[in-house]
């Protein structure tokens, strides 16, 4: 079982192909999931669906690292680390994901 898996919205939009890509990324039950712009090309409802899946995985004990440019997606997380020019300029923890 691999410790890390990766999926990216560039490889899919929330279609049957997207669901299949997400399933392939998760089928090995990785302990760490790197989600690079997981909602980048999605509508509002699909974004909520993807975030709900990531929330369930996190509650089940998986570590989720979300890389995003979307403020509303970042606000959904329990910890935000903001980088500018390669430097950490902000490291904020919240009690519960939004």
C-alpha positions as CSV (number, residue, x, y, z in Angstrom):
1,X,0.0,0.0,0.0
2,X,1.6,3.3,-1.0
3,X,1.8,6.1,1.6
4,X,1.1,8.9,-0.9
5,X,-1.2,9.4,-3.8
6,X,-2.0,12.4,-6.0
7,X,-4.8,13.7,-8.1
8,X,-5.3,16.9,-10.1
9,X,-8.3,18.7,-11.6
10,X,-6.2,19.2,-14.7
11,X,-6.6,15.5,-15.4
12,X,-10.4,15.6,-15.0
13,X,-13.6,17.5,-14.4
14,X,-16.4,16.1,-12.3
15,X,-17.7,13.6,-14.8
16,X,-17.7,9.8,-14.8
17,X,-14.1,10.0,-15.8
18,X,-13.4,12.3,-12.8
19,X,-15.0,9.9,-10.4
20,X,-12.9,7.1,-11.9
21,X,-9.7,9.2,-11.6
22,X,-10.5,9.9,-8.0
23,X,-11.3,6.3,-7.3
24,X,-8.0,5.2,-8.8
25,X,-6.2,7.7,-6.6
26,X,-7.9,6.4,-3.5
27,X,-8.2,2.7,-4.1
28,X,-4.9,1.9,-2.4
29,X,-6.0,3.8,0.7
30,X,-3.0,6.1,0.9
31,X,-2.2,7.7,4.2
32,X,-1.3,11.0,2.5
33,X,-3.3,12.6,-0.4
34,X,-1.9,15.5,-2.3
35,X,-4.8,17.3,-4.0
36,X,-3.4,19.8,-6.5
37,X,-6.2,22.2,-7.4
38,X,-8.9,19.5,-6.8
39,X,-11.7,21.9,-7.6
40,X,-10.1,24.0,-10.3
41,X,-12.5,23.3,-13.1
42,X,-15.6,22.5,-11.2
43,X,-19.0,24.1,-10.6
44,X,-20.1,25.1,-7.1
45,X,-22.0,21.8,-6.4
46,X,-19.2,19.6,-7.7
47,X,-16.7,21.6,-5.6
48,X,-18.8,20.9,-2.5
49,X,-19.0,17.2,-3.4
50,X,-15.2,17.0,-3.8
51,X,-14.6,18.8,-0.5
52,X,-17.1,16.5,1.2
53,X,-15.1,13.5,0.0
54,X,-11.9,15.0,1.2
55,X,-13.5,15.8,4.6
56,X,-14.7,12.2,5.0
57,X,-11.2,10.9,4.1
58,X,-9.6,13.3,6.6
59,X,-12.1,12.2,9.4
60,X,-11.1,8.6,8.6
61,X,-7.5,9.4,9.4
62,X,-6.0,10.4,6.1
63,X,-3.8,13.4,5.8
64,X,-5.0,15.7,3.0
65,X,-2.7,18.4,1.5
66,X,-4.7,20.7,-0.7
67,X,-2.9,23.1,-3.1
68,X,-5.3,25.8,-4.3
69,X,-5.6,29.4,-5.5
70,X,-9.2,29.5,-4.5
71,X,-9.8,31.4,-1.2
72,X,-13.1,29.5,-0.5
73,X,-11.4,26.1,-0.8
74,X,-8.5,27.3,1.4
75,X,-11.0,28.6,4.0
76,X,-12.5,25.1,4.1
77,X,-9.3,23.6,5.6
78,X,-8.2,23.4,9.3
79,X,-4.7,24.7,8.5
80,X,-3.6,27.2,5.8
81,X,0.0,27.8,4.9
82,X,0.4,30.6,2.4
83,X,3.5,31.0,0.4
84,X,4.7,34.1,-1.5
85,X,7.9,33.9,-3.5
86,X,8.8,30.6,-1.9
87,X,8.5,31.9,1.7
88,X,5.9,31.1,4.3
89,X,4.0,34.3,5.0
90,X,1.1,32.9,6.9
91,X,0.4,29.7,8.9
92,X,-3.1,29.7,10.3
93,X,-4.9,27.0,12.2
94,X,-8.6,26.9,12.7
95,X,-10.5,24.7,15.2
96,X,-12.8,23.1,12.6
97,X,-12.9,23.2,8.8
98,X,-15.4,25.8,7.4
